[in-house]
Amino acid sequence: MQEMIITIVDHKYGRDVIKTAREAGAVGATVVKGRGAGYRDYEAAFDVTIEEEKDIVLMVVDSEKVSAISQAIVEKMNLRSPNSGITFSLPVNNTTGLLREIE
C-alpha cells in the first residue's frame, strides 16, 4: 500500500523538505508552486507577515515509511510552530510510473 505525503511550506523551503524526506527513506518528490489565501486579517490582528507564495511537496511512499518520513519533516522544518507549514498524508489507490528504489 502507498500514501501521498503532502507538505506545504513557505516558498524556497521545498528543497529542504525533499532533502529531509530522502534522508528518511523517500525516493522521489514533486514540488508545485502555490499561493496562500486568507491571511490578511490574521496579519493585521497579530502584526506578523506571512509568506503568500508556497511550495507544495508531493511524495508517494510505501505506507510503512509514512510515519518516519512525516516525523522527520515535522522535526526538521519545525512544523509544530505556528505558521511554519503543514504536512499530512492521504491513501493512494492506484499508481503508474513511480520511481522505485533499486534493491
Backbone as CSV, one residue per row, in Angstrom:
resi,resn,N_x,N_y,N_z,CA_x,CA_y,CA_z,C_x,C_y,C_z
1,MET,0.835,-1.178,0.000,0.000,0.000,0.000,0.881,1.243,0.000
2,GLN,0.319,2.306,-0.531,1.053,3.557,-0.622,0.212,4.718,-0.120
3,GLU,0.889,5.776,0.258,0.235,7.008,0.680,0.971,8.177,0.060
4,MET,0.247,9.282,-0.084,0.870,10.511,-0.547,1.076,11.425,0.651
5,ILE,2.305,11.835,0.853,2.613,12.833,1.873,2.605,14.185,1.174
6,ILE,1.828,15.093,1.708,1.733,16.445,1.161,2.249,17.396,2.227
7,THR,3.216,18.198,1.853,3.785,19.177,2.777,3.733,20.546,2.120
8,ILE,3.185,21.518,2.839,3.093,22.886,2.333,3.925,23.780,3.236
9,VAL,4.908,24.446,2.637,5.813,25.328,3.371,5.996,26.615,2.581
10,ASP,6.575,27.620,3.217,6.866,28.862,2.511,7.785,28.598,1.329
11,HIS,7.623,29.450,0.328,8.432,29.359,-0.894,9.922,29.246,-0.550
12,LYS,10.614,28.428,-1.271,12.054,28.166,-1.161,12.419,27.142,-0.091
13,TYR,11.452,26.636,0.678,11.757,25.604,1.658,11.436,24.200,1.150
14,GLY,10.875,24.100,-0.048,10.551,22.805,-0.622,11.763,21.901,-0.756
15,ARG,12.893,22.467,-1.137,14.125,21.674,-1.268,14.551,21.075,0.062
16,ASP,14.372,21.826,1.135,14.717,21.313,2.467,13.801,20.149,2.851
17,VAL,12.519,20.259,2.483,11.573,19.170,2.752,12.011,17.916,2.001
18,ILE,12.352,18.074,0.717,12.766,16.930,-0.098,14.034,16.297,0.457
19,LYS,15.007,17.093,0.827,16.255,16.566,1.378,15.976,15.762,2.654
20,THR,15.156,16.309,3.528,14.812,15.630,4.773,14.066,14.328,4.496
21,ALA,13.122,14.370,3.572,12.338,13.175,3.244,13.222,12.083,2.650
22,ARG,14.151,12.445,1.797,15.060,11.451,1.212,15.927,10.808,2.287
23,GLU,16.411,11.607,3.211,17.225,11.072,4.304,16.416,10.097,5.164
24,ALA,15.091,10.275,5.186,14.220,9.418,5.991,13.634,8.242,5.202
25,GLY,13.973,8.145,3.902,13.535,6.978,3.142,12.686,7.225,1.918
26,ALA,12.329,8.467,1.624,11.556,8.769,0.407,12.469,8.648,-0.805
27,VAL,11.878,8.297,-1.948,12.674,8.136,-3.168,12.549,9.347,-4.085
28,GLY,11.349,9.851,-4.299,11.139,10.961,-5.218,10.116,11.933,-4.679
29,ALA,10.026,13.091,-5.312,9.072,14.116,-4.892,8.795,15.053,-6.052
30,THR,7.686,15.740,-5.967,7.324,16.771,-6.921,6.994,18.030,-6.135
31,VAL,7.494,19.174,-6.604,7.186,20.451,-5.961,6.272,21.246,-6.888
32,VAL,5.160,21.702,-6.324,4.204,22.528,-7.042,4.184,23.882,-6.350
33,LYS,4.182,24.942,-7.123,4.104,26.279,-6.535,2.660,26.596,-6.182
34,GLY,2.464,27.240,-5.052,1.119,27.590,-4.609,1.096,28.982,-4.020
35,ARG,-0.073,29.403,-3.634,-0.243,30.731,-3.066,-1.228,30.623,-1.907
36,GLY,-0.836,31.115,-0.748,-1.702,31.090,0.421,-2.800,32.138,0.302
37,ALA,-3.883,31.946,1.019,-5.006,32.885,0.990,-5.605,32.990,2.386
38,GLY,-6.247,34.104,2.668,-6.966,34.255,3.921,-6.121,34.721,5.089
39,TYR,-4.944,35.257,4.837,-4.058,35.657,5.928,-4.165,37.131,6.309
40,ARG,-4.791,37.938,5.507,-4.784,39.393,5.731,-5.293,39.778,7.124
41,ASP,-6.418,39.202,7.546,-6.960,39.541,8.870,-6.024,39.096,9.980
42,TYR,-5.440,37.911,9.838,-4.511,37.395,10.841,-3.283,38.295,10.938
43,GLU,-2.733,38.691,9.781,-1.552,39.548,9.778,-1.842,40.872,10.474
44,ALA,-2.994,41.464,10.193,-3.339,42.743,10.795,-3.555,42.611,12.302
45,ALA,-4.228,41.562,12.729,-4.548,41.386,14.143,-3.312,41.101,14.990
46,PHE,-2.346,40.343,14.435,-1.201,39.911,15.227,0.107,40.547,14.800
47,ASP,0.056,41.485,13.856,1.239,42.219,13.402,2.370,41.278,12.991
48,VAL,2.046,40.307,12.134,3.036,39.385,11.591,2.921,39.397,10.073
49,THR,3.990,38.965,9.415,3.979,38.836,7.963,4.017,37.359,7.618
50,ILE,3.100,36.931,6.769,3.036,35.536,6.344,3.326,35.479,4.851
51,GLU,4.287,34.662,4.474,4.659,34.473,3.075,3.487,33.898,2.305
52,GLU,3.061,34.585,1.230,1.934,34.092,0.441,2.345,32.985,-0.515
53,GLU,3.548,33.048,-1.090,3.992,32.015,-2.026,4.388,30.767,-1.255
54,LYS,3.941,29.618,-1.738,4.169,28.351,-1.041,4.801,27.331,-1.976
55,ASP,5.537,26.397,-1.393,5.999,25.194,-2.075,5.143,24.055,-1.548
56,ILE,4.516,23.332,-2.459,3.709,22.174,-2.101,4.482,20.948,-2.564
57,VAL,4.936,20.139,-1.624,5.761,18.974,-1.927,4.884,17.730,-1.857
58,LEU,4.863,16.977,-2.962,4.057,15.764,-3.076,4.981,14.565,-3.174
59,MET,4.754,13.558,-2.340,5.568,12.334,-2.358,4.675,11.130,-2.173
60,VAL,4.770,10.162,-3.067,4.076,8.895,-2.892,5.090,7.913,-2.334
61,VAL,4.780,7.369,-1.162,5.711,6.472,-0.480,4.976,5.241,0.019
62,ASP,5.712,4.176,0.292,5.119,2.983,0.882,4.566,3.335,2.263
63,SER,3.422,2.787,2.579,2.727,3.129,3.824,3.577,2.961,5.077
64,GLU,4.428,1.940,5.088,5.243,1.708,6.283,6.315,2.780,6.501
65,LYS,6.576,3.616,5.498,7.569,4.688,5.634,6.957,6.039,5.996
66,VAL,5.637,6.135,5.932,4.969,7.425,6.123,5.278,8.053,7.475
67,SER,5.178,7.290,8.533,5.397,7.831,9.875,6.804,8.395,10.042
68,ALA,7.809,7.639,9.639,9.201,8.094,9.792,9.481,9.328,8.945
69,ILE,8.996,9.328,7.707,9.243,10.469,6.820,8.515,11.708,7.336
70,SER,7.245,11.540,7.709,6.470,12.669,8.220,7.082,13.249,9.482
71,GLN,7.492,12.370,10.382,8.107,12.826,11.635,9.395,13.597,11.365
72,ALA,10.202,13.109,10.442,11.446,13.803,10.094,11.154,15.194,9.535
73,ILE,10.138,15.300,8.688,9.769,16.600,8.116,9.286,17.543,9.211
74,VAL,8.429,17.051,10.093,7.906,17.881,11.188,9.044,18.419,12.043
75,GLU,9.990,17.555,12.394,11.110,17.974,13.247,12.035,18.949,12.529
76,LYS,12.482,18.591,11.342,13.465,19.407,10.610,12.890,20.761,10.200
77,MET,11.624,20.773,9.774,11.003,22.007,9.303,10.298,22.773,10.420
78,ASN,10.377,22.249,11.641,9.802,22.902,12.815,8.302,23.174,12.626
79,LEU,7.577,22.187,12.117,6.172,22.378,11.778,5.240,22.434,12.981
80,ARG,5.755,22.245,14.171,4.908,22.406,15.358,4.757,23.883,15.735
81,SER,5.579,24.734,15.147,5.482,26.171,15.393,4.360,26.758,14.539
82,PRO,3.623,27.736,15.074,2.546,28.350,14.297,3.059,28.957,12.989
83,ASN,2.279,28.821,11.935,2.564,29.431,10.628,3.838,28.939,9.974
84,SER,4.300,27.754,10.325,5.534,27.244,9.735,5.273,26.288,8.581
85,GLY,4.054,25.803,8.447,3.719,24.875,7.372,2.816,23.771,7.882
86,ILE,2.535,22.838,6.991,1.658,21.718,7.330,2.104,20.490,6.549
87,THR,1.948,19.344,7.146,2.184,18.087,6.432,1.076,17.112,6.815
88,PHE,0.632,16.344,5.825,-0.394,15.331,6.063,-0.270,14.272,4.984
89,SER,-0.951,13.153,5.193,-0.895,12.079,4.201,-2.297,11.620,3.851
90,LEU,-2.411,11.082,2.640,-3.674,10.558,2.129,-3.414,9.198,1.502
91,PRO,-4.378,8.276,1.583,-4.186,6.985,0.929,-4.164,7.134,-0.588
92,VAL,-3.385,6.291,-1.242,-3.298,6.275,-2.701,-3.827,4.923,-3.170
93,ASN,-4.792,4.954,-4.051,-5.413,3.722,-4.522,-4.687,3.100,-5.708
94,ASN,-4.293,3.900,-6.666,-3.654,3.385,-7.878,-2.460,4.253,-8.251
95,THR,-1.399,3.626,-8.712,-0.231,4.371,-9.182,0.307,3.717,-10.452
96,THR,0.878,4.541,-11.296,1.538,4.074,-12.507,2.772,4.934,-12.718
97,GLY,3.880,4.308,-13.048,5.078,5.050,-13.415,5.877,5.628,-12.277
98,LEU,5.747,5.095,-11.082,6.516,5.609,-9.952,7.957,5.117,-10.006
99,LEU,8.857,5.987,-9.582,10.255,5.610,-9.421,10.355,4.656,-8.252
100,ARG,11.028,3.563,-8.441,11.200,2.573,-7.371,12.656,2.495,-6.965
101,GLU,12.870,2.355,-5.684,14.217,2.187,-5.166,14.763,0.823,-5.628
102,ILE,15.977,0.821,-6.123,16.602,-0.424,-6.568,17.128,-1.156,-5.353
103,GLU,16.707,-2.400,-5.199,17.120,-3.184,-4.035,18.349,-4.006,-4.320
